[in-house]
Amino acid sequence: EVIVNINIDKHEKTKIHKIYFEGNKMLTDRTLKKAMKKTNEKFSFKNDWKSSLREMFSTKKFTTEEYEKDKKNVISKYNEFGYRDAILVSDTVENYNQKRLDIHLKISEGDKYFLKSINFVGNTKYPADQLASILGMKAGEVYNQKKLEERLTSDDDAVSNLYYNNGYIFFQADPVEVDVDNDSIDL
């Protein structure tokens, strides 16, 4: 038998000093920082005087799991504004001092896309006009992938609920980008 003593030095939580964005021309740093739900930088009244109380008192600690989710949230925010090709080119986490760190995110925005047309295929129960009105997206609008997903599946009055509520439990809607031409998409 052996007695093992384990001493753990928890130190203090690692906090975020500042988040830097590079390559973002169309969305502001503020918009992208708001998209990062759990990865928040140190509050500074001088820089963040427009902020809400929620932002002022939100947690500033750094966790890898939440940081990975928030990187996806930044790309999702770009997708909402029609930048379907937006990617995170690189990200760097570096020490600012012993208790804080800085985050550097380099983004490639890509082009902004618009809907050229929306066609429904395989709909035998409901006419395309009815599905289009429920979807609520029209040709010429910005290609908002988040809105498309919500209107197809998660909203209370989504297209999928029309089918589910009438007994079609195996209903499936798969949006397919049929033709991508310059800045327009056929869906």
C-alpha positions as CSV (number, residue, x, y, z in Angstrom):
1,E,0.0,0.0,0.0
2,V,1.1,3.5,-0.8
3,I,-0.4,6.8,0.4
4,V,-0.5,9.4,-2.4
5,N,-1.0,13.0,-1.5
6,I,-2.0,15.3,-4.4
7,N,-1.7,19.0,-4.0
8,I,-3.5,21.1,-6.5
9,D,-2.8,24.8,-7.0
10,K,-5.9,26.1,-8.7
11,H,-4.5,29.6,-9.2
12,E,-7.0,32.2,-10.3
13,K,-9.2,31.9,-13.3
14,T,-7.7,33.0,-16.6
15,K,-9.5,36.0,-17.9
16,I,-9.6,37.7,-21.2
17,H,-7.9,41.1,-21.5
18,K,-8.8,42.0,-25.2
19,I,-10.2,40.4,-28.3
20,Y,-8.7,41.6,-31.6
21,F,-10.2,41.0,-35.1
22,E,-8.4,41.2,-38.3
23,G,-9.9,41.2,-41.8
24,N,-13.4,42.2,-40.8
25,K,-14.5,45.0,-43.1
26,M,-18.3,44.5,-43.2
27,L,-19.0,43.7,-39.6
28,T,-17.7,45.7,-36.7
29,D,-15.6,44.4,-33.9
30,R,-18.5,45.2,-31.5
31,T,-20.9,43.1,-33.6
32,L,-18.5,40.1,-33.6
33,K,-17.8,40.5,-29.9
34,K,-21.5,40.3,-29.2
35,A,-21.7,37.1,-31.2
36,M,-19.2,35.6,-28.8
37,K,-21.6,34.6,-26.0
38,K,-19.2,33.3,-23.4
39,T,-15.9,34.6,-24.5
40,N,-15.9,38.2,-23.3
41,E,-13.1,40.7,-22.8
42,K,-12.5,42.9,-19.8
43,F,-15.1,45.6,-19.5
44,S,-13.8,49.1,-20.0
45,F,-16.3,52.0,-19.5
46,K,-14.2,54.2,-21.7
47,N,-14.4,51.7,-24.7
48,D,-17.8,50.1,-23.9
49,W,-20.0,53.0,-22.7
50,K,-22.8,51.8,-25.0
51,S,-22.8,48.4,-23.4
52,S,-25.7,47.0,-21.5
53,L,-25.5,46.0,-17.8
54,R,-25.5,42.4,-18.9
55,E,-22.2,42.9,-20.8
56,M,-20.7,44.9,-17.9
57,F,-21.3,42.0,-15.5
58,S,-20.8,39.0,-17.8
59,T,-18.1,36.5,-17.1
60,K,-14.7,37.2,-18.5
61,K,-13.1,33.9,-17.8
62,F,-11.6,31.8,-20.6
63,T,-12.6,28.2,-21.2
64,T,-11.5,26.3,-24.3
65,E,-14.9,24.7,-24.8
66,E,-16.8,28.0,-24.8
67,Y,-14.1,29.6,-27.0
68,E,-14.6,26.9,-29.6
69,K,-18.3,27.5,-29.6
70,D,-17.9,31.2,-29.9
71,K,-15.6,30.9,-32.9
72,K,-18.5,29.1,-34.6
73,N,-20.8,31.8,-33.5
74,V,-18.7,34.5,-35.2
75,I,-18.9,32.6,-38.5
76,S,-22.7,32.1,-38.0
77,K,-23.0,35.9,-37.5
78,Y,-21.4,36.4,-40.9
79,N,-23.8,33.8,-42.4
80,E,-26.7,35.8,-41.1
81,F,-25.5,38.8,-43.1
82,G,-25.1,36.8,-46.4
83,Y,-21.4,36.0,-46.1
84,R,-21.7,32.2,-46.7
85,D,-18.0,31.9,-47.5
86,A,-16.7,33.5,-44.3
87,I,-14.0,31.5,-42.6
88,L,-11.8,31.9,-39.6
89,V,-8.3,31.9,-41.1
90,S,-6.4,31.7,-37.9
91,D,-6.9,32.3,-34.2
92,T,-4.2,32.9,-31.6
93,V,-4.4,33.0,-27.8
94,E,-1.5,34.7,-26.1
95,N,-0.7,35.8,-22.6
96,Y,-1.1,39.4,-21.8
97,N,0.1,38.9,-18.3
98,Q,-0.1,36.1,-15.7
99,K,-3.8,36.5,-15.1
100,R,-5.1,37.7,-18.5
101,L,-4.8,36.7,-22.2
102,D,-5.4,38.3,-25.5
103,I,-7.2,36.6,-28.4
104,H,-6.5,37.4,-32.1
105,L,-8.9,36.2,-34.7
106,K,-8.2,36.6,-38.4
107,I,-11.2,36.4,-40.7
108,S,-11.8,36.1,-44.4
109,E,-15.3,37.4,-45.1
110,G,-15.8,36.4,-48.7
111,D,-18.6,37.8,-50.8
112,K,-22.1,38.8,-49.8
113,Y,-24.7,36.6,-51.4
114,F,-28.4,37.2,-52.2
115,L,-31.2,34.9,-53.1
116,K,-31.9,34.7,-56.8
117,S,-34.8,32.3,-56.6
118,I,-36.4,29.7,-54.3
119,N,-38.0,26.6,-55.7
120,F,-39.7,23.7,-53.9
121,V,-39.3,20.2,-55.2
122,G,-41.1,17.1,-53.9
123,N,-44.0,19.0,-52.3
124,T,-47.2,17.2,-53.2
125,K,-49.3,18.0,-50.2
126,Y,-48.9,21.8,-50.1
127,P,-48.4,24.2,-53.1
128,A,-45.1,26.1,-53.5
129,D,-46.8,29.5,-53.0
130,Q,-48.1,28.4,-49.6
131,L,-44.6,27.1,-48.6
132,A,-42.9,30.2,-49.9
133,S,-45.2,32.5,-47.8
134,I,-44.5,30.4,-44.7
135,L,-40.8,30.5,-45.4
136,G,-40.9,34.3,-45.7
137,M,-37.8,34.7,-47.8
138,K,-37.9,36.2,-51.3
139,A,-35.7,36.6,-54.3
140,G,-33.4,39.6,-53.9
141,E,-33.0,39.3,-50.1
142,V,-29.7,38.7,-48.4
143,Y,-29.0,35.0,-48.1
144,N,-29.5,34.6,-44.3
145,Q,-28.7,31.0,-43.4
146,K,-29.8,31.3,-39.8
147,K,-33.2,32.7,-40.9
148,L,-33.5,29.9,-43.5
149,E,-32.9,27.2,-40.8
150,E,-35.3,28.8,-38.3
151,R,-38.1,29.2,-40.9
152,L,-37.7,25.6,-42.1
153,T,-37.4,23.9,-38.7
154,S,-37.3,25.8,-35.4
155,D,-39.9,28.6,-35.4
156,D,-43.4,28.0,-34.1
157,D,-44.8,28.6,-37.5
158,A,-42.0,26.9,-39.5
159,V,-42.5,25.0,-42.7
160,S,-41.8,21.7,-40.8
161,N,-44.6,22.4,-38.3
162,L,-47.1,22.6,-41.1
163,Y,-46.3,19.0,-42.1
164,Y,-45.7,17.7,-38.5
165,N,-49.0,19.1,-37.3
166,N,-50.8,17.2,-40.1
167,G,-49.3,13.8,-39.4
168,Y,-46.2,13.8,-41.6
169,I,-43.7,12.9,-38.9
170,F,-41.0,11.9,-41.4
171,F,-41.1,15.2,-43.2
172,Q,-37.7,16.5,-44.2
173,A,-36.7,19.8,-45.8
174,D,-33.2,19.9,-47.3
175,P,-32.2,23.3,-48.6
176,V,-29.8,22.8,-51.6
177,E,-27.9,25.6,-53.2
178,V,-28.5,24.6,-56.9
179,D,-26.7,27.4,-58.7
180,V,-24.2,29.9,-57.2
181,D,-23.6,32.7,-59.8
182,N,-21.4,35.7,-58.8
183,D,-23.4,37.0,-55.7
184,S,-26.6,35.1,-56.3
185,I,-27.9,31.8,-55.1
186,D,-30.7,29.6,-56.5
187,L,-32.1,27.6,-53.6
